[in-house]
Amino acid sequence: MHRLIIERLAADLAVLTNAARAAHEAATHEENIPDNKYDTLSLEASYVAQGQANRAQEIRRALHAYRSLEPQAFGAGQAIRLTALVTLEGEDGCGKTFFLGPQEGGLKLEIEGEEVVVITPGSPMGQELIGKSAGDEARIGKVAYEIVAVS
């Protein structure tokens, strides 16, 4: 899981870096120099370029965090902590799988046809799960889930 997240972030960074470069070129290209005060193409392109550069920096920080992270092994009954892969089951029998990572909460990956969502310790779900183990109940809002697996 850890390796897949690093690969995904590296791929996202490459795409974003190219997009930021293209937006920067559009913002600074001589054909986009404003003709009048209503011509905002260059200004808009500079905002896009800045936003993409900021997001690229966030991904670089996340990549560093994941590359520095030492994946943990989880035995039976061990408490959930960073690097845990947690499977929850709702009252309706539907399962959800989460990876507890240091950054990039909300990132979705598919492993063997199953969606895995990255959550962080600071998220409501992360706060609810940390310290619990398989067999415990986790409540998110009004919904109760059983922790069926921790690996």
C-alpha positions as CSV (number, residue, x, y, z in Angstrom):
1,M,0.0,0.0,0.0
2,H,2.8,2.3,1.0
3,R,4.6,1.8,-2.3
4,L,1.4,2.3,-4.3
5,I,0.8,5.7,-2.6
6,I,4.3,6.8,-3.4
7,E,4.0,5.7,-7.0
8,R,0.6,7.5,-7.4
9,L,2.0,10.7,-5.8
10,A,5.0,10.7,-8.0
11,A,2.8,10.3,-11.1
12,D,0.5,13.1,-9.9
13,L,3.5,15.3,-9.3
14,A,4.8,14.7,-12.8
15,V,1.5,15.6,-14.4
16,L,1.0,18.6,-12.2
17,T,4.6,19.9,-12.9
18,N,4.0,19.8,-16.6
19,A,0.6,21.5,-16.2
20,A,2.1,24.2,-14.1
21,R,4.9,24.8,-16.6
22,A,2.4,25.1,-19.4
23,A,0.3,27.5,-17.4
24,H,3.3,29.6,-16.5
25,E,4.3,29.7,-20.2
26,A,0.8,30.9,-21.1
27,A,0.9,33.5,-18.4
28,T,4.2,34.9,-19.6
29,H,3.8,34.4,-23.4
30,E,4.1,37.7,-25.4
31,E,0.9,37.0,-27.2
32,N,-1.0,37.1,-23.9
33,I,0.2,40.6,-22.9
34,P,-3.0,42.5,-22.1
35,D,-4.2,44.9,-24.7
36,N,-6.5,46.7,-22.3
37,K,-7.6,46.6,-18.7
38,Y,-10.3,44.0,-19.6
39,D,-7.9,41.6,-21.1
40,T,-7.3,39.2,-18.2
41,L,-6.1,36.1,-19.9
42,S,-2.5,36.5,-18.7
43,L,-3.6,37.3,-15.1
44,E,-6.0,34.3,-15.0
45,A,-3.2,32.0,-16.4
46,S,-0.9,33.3,-13.7
47,Y,-3.4,32.4,-11.0
48,V,-3.7,28.9,-12.4
49,A,0.1,28.5,-12.6
50,Q,0.4,29.6,-8.9
51,G,-2.3,27.2,-7.8
52,Q,-0.7,24.3,-9.6
53,A,2.7,25.2,-8.2
54,N,1.3,25.3,-4.7
55,R,-0.4,21.9,-5.2
56,A,2.9,20.5,-6.6
57,Q,4.7,21.7,-3.4
58,E,2.0,19.9,-1.2
59,I,2.6,16.7,-3.2
60,R,6.4,17.0,-2.8
61,R,5.9,17.3,1.0
62,A,3.6,14.3,1.0
63,L,6.1,12.3,-1.0
64,H,8.8,13.1,1.5
65,A,6.5,12.1,4.3
66,Y,5.7,8.8,2.7
67,R,9.2,8.1,1.7
68,S,10.4,8.7,5.3
69,L,7.6,6.6,6.7
70,E,8.4,3.1,8.0
71,P,5.5,0.8,7.4
72,Q,4.5,-1.1,10.5
73,A,3.4,-4.8,10.8
74,F,0.1,-5.3,12.7
75,G,-0.5,-8.5,14.6
76,A,-3.8,-9.7,16.1
77,G,-5.2,-7.3,18.6
78,Q,-2.7,-4.5,18.0
79,A,-4.0,-1.0,18.1
80,I,-4.5,1.0,15.0
81,R,-1.8,3.6,14.3
82,L,-0.1,5.2,11.3
83,T,0.4,2.8,8.3
84,A,-2.6,0.6,9.3
85,L,-4.8,-0.8,6.6
86,V,-8.2,-0.9,8.3
87,T,-11.4,-2.7,7.0
88,L,-14.7,-1.6,8.5
89,E,-18.1,-3.1,8.1
90,G,-21.3,-1.2,8.5
91,E,-24.6,-2.5,9.8
92,D,-25.7,-3.1,6.2
93,G,-22.8,-5.5,5.7
94,C,-20.9,-3.2,3.3
95,G,-17.2,-3.0,3.8
96,K,-14.9,0.0,3.5
97,T,-11.1,0.0,3.6
98,F,-8.9,2.8,4.8
99,F,-5.1,3.4,5.0
100,L,-4.0,5.6,7.9
101,G,-1.3,7.8,6.4
102,P,0.5,11.0,7.4
103,Q,-0.8,13.2,4.5
104,E,-3.0,13.2,1.4
105,G,-6.3,12.3,3.1
106,G,-8.9,11.5,0.5
107,L,-6.6,9.9,-2.0
108,K,-8.3,6.9,-3.4
109,L,-6.5,3.8,-4.7
110,E,-7.8,0.5,-6.1
111,I,-6.2,-2.7,-4.8
112,E,-7.4,-6.0,-6.2
113,G,-10.7,-4.4,-7.3
114,E,-11.3,-2.8,-3.9
115,E,-11.2,0.9,-3.2
116,V,-8.9,2.0,-0.4
117,V,-9.2,5.6,0.9
118,V,-6.2,7.3,2.6
119,I,-7.2,9.0,5.9
120,T,-5.0,11.0,8.2
121,P,-4.8,11.0,12.0
122,G,-6.3,14.5,12.1
123,S,-9.4,13.5,10.2
124,P,-12.6,12.6,12.2
125,M,-12.3,9.0,10.9
126,G,-8.6,8.9,11.8
127,Q,-9.3,10.2,15.3
128,E,-12.0,7.7,15.8
129,L,-9.9,4.7,14.7
130,I,-6.5,5.4,16.3
131,G,-6.0,3.2,19.4
132,K,-8.8,0.8,18.5
133,S,-8.3,-2.7,17.2
134,A,-10.1,-5.5,15.3
135,G,-13.5,-6.2,16.9
136,D,-14.0,-2.7,18.3
137,E,-16.8,-0.4,17.1
138,A,-16.1,2.9,15.5
139,R,-18.8,5.6,15.2
140,I,-18.7,8.2,12.6
141,G,-21.5,10.6,13.1
142,K,-24.6,8.5,13.8
143,V,-23.2,5.5,11.8
144,A,-21.6,2.6,13.6
145,Y,-19.0,0.4,12.0
146,E,-17.2,-2.7,13.2
147,I,-13.5,-2.9,12.7
148,V,-13.1,-6.3,11.0
149,A,-9.4,-6.2,10.1
150,V,-6.2,-4.3,10.8
151,S,-3.1,-5.1,8.8
